[in-house]
Amino acid sequence: MQRVVTNRNCVYQTAYHVVWCPKYRIDVLTGPVAEEMRAMLDSICAERDWPMISKEIQPDHIHLFLSIPPAIAVADAVKVLKGVTARLLFQRFPALKERLWDGHLWSPSYYVGTAGNVSAETIRRYIERSEHVTKRR
């Protein structure tokens, strides 16, 4: 269960499943590269106060399950995660550029899905019940 977070503007409870892949889905996320990637993701999320629920690094893709404040667009958060990690991995492992010949580490696309603590049906019933109460007044 994802915790409720409070900041000065809002109270939120978000959970996003984000997946992205290296360019051409080449198996580059192994050994020391994978370990460095794990540490980088932990650091990036901690610095920005984006609670990480879970992460899994496979040789050809990454799964993250994290909470991002509603004031930050998910696309912007993914851009930060992919951009910072690409820059740092290329600095620390120059041989990666040889395996990824066009100079890009990540594929330009990604997947994002949302998860919550209540079902869509529960929310629908709540909203419909609220509408009926409002209409009666």
Backbone as a ProteinNet text record, in pm:
[ID]
protein_1_A
[PRIMARY]
MQRVVTNRNCVYQTAYHVVWCPKYRIDVLTGPVAEEMRAMLDSICAERDWPMISKEIQPDHIHLFLSIPPAIAVADAVKVLKGVTARLLFQRFPALKERLWDGHLWSPSYYVGTAGNVSAETIRRYIERSEHVTKRR
[TERTIARY]
83.6	0	88.2	63.5	140.7	96.6	193.6	161.7	104.9	30	-23.3	86.7	114.7	220.3	154.9	208.1	157.7	269.9	240.2	333.9	256	317.2	248.6	126.6	114	-0.4	-105.7	-67	-163.6	-130.2	-224.8	-208.5	-229.7	-138.2	-151.2	-104.1	-146	-111	-102.6	14.2	30.9	123.8	103.9	192.2	195.8	314.5	332.3	426.7	387.6	473.6	533.6	665.2	735.1	832.9	831.5	922	987.9	1120.8	1188.8	1304.2	1351.2	1449.8	1569	1684.6	1796.7	1761.7	1824.7	1804.1	1828.9	1745.2	1752.2	1738	1698	1677.7	1802.8	1917.9	2045.7	2066.6	2116	2139.2	2262.6	2248.1	2361.8	2351.6	2236.5	2215	2249.5	2377.7	2426.2	2548.6	2582.8	2704	2716	2833.9	2857.3	2765.4	2725.3	2634.4	2499.7	2449.8	2322.2	2333.1	2444.8	2462.7	2469.5	2540.5	2549.6	2412	2337.4	2202.5	2112.1	2119	2039.8	2072.2	2200.9	2243.8	2199.5	2210.8	2169.5	2020.3	1939.8	1794.6	1759	1823.3	1799.8	1834.2	1948	1995.1	1903.6	1868.3	1782.1	1648	1588.4	1457.6	1467	1573.2	1590.3	1610.6	1693.2	1718.3	1591.1	1500.8	1378.7	1258.3	1281.7	1175.1	1062.5	1101.9	1008.1	1020.2	933.5	945.8	942.1	1041.6	1047.4	988.7	887	818.8	892.4	935.5	1004.5	1081.5	1186.8	1258.5	1313.9	1322.9	1379.8	1457	1582.8	1665.5	1694.8	1645.1	1669.9	1776.6	1842.5	1946.8	1899	1769.8	1722.4	1605	1573.8	1470.8	1470.7	1401.8	1393.3	1247.3	1212.4	1080.2	1099.8	1025.9	1022.7	878.7	858.4	727.7	753.6	706.7	740.4	626	639.5	541.6	602.4	526.8	571.2	464.8	505.2	406.2	320.5	193.8	104.8	146.9	227.4	272.7	379.1	431.4	534.6	472.9	482.2	430.7	512.4	444.5	513.7	616.2	581.3	674.3	802	789.8	908.4	992.7	927.9	1001.6	1077.3	1012.2	1078.9	1195.9	1177.1	1285.6	1406.5	1382.7	1490.7	1559	1480.2	1536.7	1621.2	1568.6	1641.7	1761.1	1743.8	1850.8	1970.8	1944.3	2053.5	2127	2052.6	2118.8	2199	2148.5	2223	2354.8	2346.8	2467.8	2572.6	2529.5	2623.9	2677.1	2591.1	2638.8	2739.7	2716.2	2812.8	2946.2	2941.8	3065.4	3141.9	3070.8	3136.2	3170.4	3097.2	3120.7	3127.6	3239.9	3251.3	3229.5	3253.7	3234.6	3088	2996.2	2853.8	2827.2	2898.6	2877.7	2914	3009.3	3047.4	2937.6	2873.1	2764.6	2638.6	2618.9	2501.2	2551.8	2568.3	2644.8	2592.1	2467.5	2421.5	2426.2	2487.1	2507.6	2390.7	2287.1	2172.3	2164.3	2150.9	2139.6	1997.8	1899.3	1761.3	1679.2	1587.5	1485.6	1403.8	1353.2	1278.7	1142.8	1093.3	960.9	971.4	858	849.5	703.8	683	548.2	526.5	406.2	368.8	225.4	204.4	71.2	52.6	-71.8	-99.5	-156.7	-136.1	-191.1	-243.8	-347.6	-405.2	-447.9	-495.9	-539.2	-686.9	-758.8	-900	-924.4	-1024.5	-1054.2	-1129	-1126.7	-1201.2	-1349.8	-1398.7	-1539.9	-1574.9	-1487.9	-1510.4	-1518.2	-1428.7	-1429.7	-1557.1	-1595.9	-1718.2	-1838.8	-1851.7	-1964.3	-1962.7	-1843.5	-1830.3	-1877.4	-1832.3	-1870.1	-2019.9	-2075	-2219.4	-2299.5	-2255.7	-2323.3	-2317.2	-2201.6	-2187.3	-2279.9	-2293.5	-2382.3	-2526	-2568.9	-2705.8	-2731.3	-2634	-2649.4	-2658.3	-2573.8	-2572.2	-2703.7	-2756.3	-2880	-2999.7	-2999.1	-3111.3	-3117.4	-3007.9	-3005.6	-3075.4
-118	0	124.5	214.5	337.4	435.6	501.7	595.8	726.4	793.6	925.1	1026.3	1113.3	1213.6	1350.9	1432.7	1567.9	1665.7	1765.7	1876.5	2005.2	2120.3	2244.9	2274.5	2214.9	2244.5	2135.2	2011.3	1903.9	1779.8	1690.4	1558	1462.1	1366.7	1277.2	1136.7	1046.3	905.4	852.2	861.7	821.7	701.8	622.4	508.8	486.2	499.7	483.5	367.2	284.1	176.9	228.2	244.6	299.7	194.5	174.9	78.8	147.4	131	178.3	85	97.1	3.3	76	8.8	62.9	63.1	151.6	160.8	23	-13.8	-142.4	-262.4	-236.9	-339.8	-426.6	-364	-433.5	-462	-580.3	-623.3	-555	-431.9	-359.7	-342.8	-373.5	-351.5	-477.4	-510.5	-629.4	-592.1	-677.1	-660.2	-523.2	-461.5	-331.1	-220.7	-229.2	-127.7	-134.7	-255.5	-272.1	-223.9	-256	-212	-59.9	1.7	147.7	208.4	146.6	194.4	191	83.5	72.6	188.8	212.4	319.8	456.2	478	605.9	629.6	529	545.1	575.6	504.1	532.5	677.2	723.1	857.9	964.3	947.2	1044.3	1056.5	943.1	946	1003.1	971.8	1025.5	1176.8	1225.4	1369	1447.4	1388.7	1459.2	1424.4	1339.7	1295.3	1227.1	1135	1049.8	910.7	874.4	742.7	627.9	541.4	425.7	306.1	248.9	134.8	6.5	-0.7	-120.4	-87.8	-165.1	-150.7	-286.1	-305.8	-428.5	-391.1	-429.7	-400.9	-532.3	-543.9	-659.5	-618.9	-714.5	-676.9	-581.9	-592.9	-510.6	-419.8	-400.1	-304.3	-281.6	-174.9	-135.4	-119.1	-171.2	-149.1	-66	42.6	121.4	136.4	128	154	262.5	385.3	496.6	595.2	682.1	787.4	919.5	994.4	1124.7	1226.2	1340.7	1441.1	1484.8	1516.8	1554.9	1683.5	1767.2	1890.5	1862.7	1741.4	1705.1	1610.9	1646.3	1560.1	1431.8	1321.8	1193.1	1195.4	1256.9	1265.9	1339.5	1443.4	1516.9	1432.1	1357.1	1269	1161	1103.6	1001.5	1063.7	1185	1254.9	1272.2	1307.9	1322.5	1188.1	1085	952.7	902.2	912.5	863.8	953.2	1082.8	1175.6	1169.2	1174.7	1172.1	1038.8	928.5	797.9	777	821.2	806.1	883.4	1007.5	1090.3	1028.1	986.9	931.6	793.6	710.4	579.1	591.8	683	703.6	756.4	839.6	889.5	777	693.6	588.8	464	441.1	323	365.7	423.5	473.3	364.8	239.7	131	116.2	168.8	161.7	232.9	342.3	417.3	333.9	242.8	156	53.4	4.3	-92.7	-27	98.3	173.7	280.1	242.7	319.6	457.6	490.9	625.4	725.3	685.5	778.4	796.5	716	723.6	595.2	609.2	490.5	435.2	523.3	478.9	494.8	402.8	416.6	541	613	735.7	710.1	590.6	562.5	501.3	493.8	430.2	393.1	311.4	274.4	335.1	384.6	426	381.4	325.6	285.6	333.6	352.2	397.1	282.1	290.6	191.5	266.2	212.6	277.9	177.6	231.1	145.9	112	176.1	144.1	115.9	38.9	4.6	118.1	115.5	214.3	204.9	85.3	66.8	135	125.8	190.9	342.1	398.5	542.9	583.2	506.8	537.5	540	439.3	434.4	553.6	590.5	705.2	833.4	854.7	976.2	977.5	865	858.4	883.1	829.8	851.5	999.5	1065	1208	1290.8	1252.1	1325.7	1317.2	1199.5	1184	1268.8	1276.7	1355.9	1504.1	1549.2	1688.9	1724.8	1638	1665.8	1676.1	1603.1	1605.3	1735.9	1806	1928.9	2042.2
0	0	0	-92	-104.6	2.4	63.9	171.3	116.2	198.8	164.7	194.7	98.7	111.8	122.7	210.8	229.4	200.5	118.8	102.9	124.7	97.3	132.3	46.2	-72.8	-160.1	-164	-138.7	-159.8	-78.2	-80	-22	-137.8	-154.6	-269.2	-236.3	-321.8	-310.3	-453.8	-512.8	-651.9	-661	-763.7	-789.9	-940.6	-998.4	-1142.8	-1171.1	-1266.6	-1316.1	-1446	-1448.4	-1565.1	-1617	-1748.6	-1812.1	-1930.9	-1944.5	-2064.2	-2097.8	-2221.9	-2275.9	-2336.4	-2337.2	-2414.3	-2563.3	-2635.8	-2780.1	-2842.8	-2936.5	-3008.1	-2913.9	-2791.7	-2688.9	-2668.5	-2680.6	-2662.6	-2513.6	-2482.3	-2343.7	-2284.7	-2240.4	-2183.4	-2031.8	-1974.5	-1831.1	-1752.3	-1752.9	-1682.8	-1599.3	-1505.4	-1424.7	-1361.9	-1374.4	-1311.2	-1364.8	-1490.9	-1547.2	-1474.7	-1452.7	-1382.1	-1237.7	-1172.7	-1033.6	-1025	-1117.4	-1120.5	-1148	-1237.6	-1270.6	-1147.7	-1071.2	-947.1	-853	-833.1	-742.1	-793.5	-924.5	-982.4	-963	-989.4	-973.8	-829.2	-736	-594	-560.7	-610.3	-581.9	-643.8	-770.2	-838.8	-767	-733.6	-667	-526.2	-454.6	-319.3	-322.8	-417.4	-428.4	-456.3	-532.7	-573.3	-485.8	-387	-296.1	-372.6	-461.6	-534.1	-473.3	-380.6	-316.6	-418.4	-410.5	-499.3	-426	-484.5	-425.8	-462	-587.4	-634.4	-761.7	-788.4	-915.7	-956.2	-1085.9	-1140.8	-1266.4	-1270	-1386.5	-1456.7	-1578.3	-1664.4	-1765.9	-1829.6	-1926.1	-2036.5	-2075.2	-2187	-2153.1	-2024.8	-1986.3	-1835	-1795.1	-1654.6	-1616.3	-1498.8	-1439.4	-1314	-1302.1	-1178.9	-1135.2	-1006.6	-948.2	-845.4	-872.5	-787.5	-774.8	-677.2	-652.4	-696.6	-775.7	-825.3	-783.5	-729.5	-689.8	-808.6	-786.1	-895.3	-967.5	-905.2	-970.8	-1077	-1080.2	-1178	-1280.2	-1406.6	-1513.4	-1517.3	-1535.7	-1543.2	-1657	-1768.5	-1882	-1841.9	-1760.4	-1715.1	-1620.6	-1533.5	-1443.1	-1521.1	-1621.1	-1703	-1778.6	-1827.1	-1898.7	-1805.8	-1680.6	-1583.4	-1560.1	-1534.5	-1506.4	-1623.1	-1743.3	-1860.2	-1893.4	-1885	-1921.8	-1828.1	-1699.9	-1601.8	-1607.7	-1612	-1614	-1742.2	-1856	-1981.5	-1975.1	-1931.9	-1925.8	-1833.1	-1714.4	-1617.6	-1659.6	-1715.3	-1759.3	-1873.2	-1967.2	-2075.3	-2021.4	-1916.6	-1856.5	-1787.5	-1715.2	-1635.2	-1715.3	-1823.3	-1907.3	-2053.9	-2096.8	-2234.5	-2340.8	-2308.4	-2405.1	-2445.6	-2365.1	-2401.5	-2533.6	-2558.4	-2682.7	-2804.7	-2788.5	-2899.9	-2929.8	-2825.2	-2845.3	-2898.1	-2862.7	-2907.3	-3003.7	-3126.3	-3225.1	-3258.6	-3229.5	-3266.5	-3150.8	-3038.8	-2928.3	-2833.3	-2847.6	-2756.7	-2676	-2545.6	-2461.3	-2461.1	-2445.6	-2428.4	-2555.5	-2572.5	-2676	-2642.7	-2741.4	-2710	-2642.7	-2650.9	-2594.4	-2454.7	-2388.3	-2257.2	-2232.1	-2129.6	-2086.6	-1949	-1923.2	-1789.3	-1762.8	-1646	-1602.1	-1459.2	-1421.7	-1285.5	-1204.7	-1076.2	-984.5	-863.7	-804.6	-688.3	-584.8	-474.8	-365.1	-371.8	-462.8	-481	-628.2	-655.5	-794.1	-863.4	-994.3	-1072.7	-1040.6	-1017.6	-984.7	-851.9	-752.9	-624.2	-640.9	-720.5	-745	-817.8	-920	-995.4	-902.1	-814.5	-721	-625.4	-577.8	-487.7	-556.3	-679.7	-753	-779.6	-822.4	-849.1	-722.3	-611.1	-484.2	-447.1	-469.5	-439.6	-526.8	-654.9	-745.3	-696.8	-651.8	-604.7	-480.2	-391.8	-269.7	-307.9	-400.1	-442.7	-511.8	-596.7	-669.7	-577.7	-465.8	-372.3	-296.1	-284.5	-203.5	-269.3
[MASK]
+++++++++++++++++++++++++++++++++++++++++++++++++++++++++++++++++++++++++++++++++++++++++++++++++++++++++++++++++++++++++++++++++++++++++

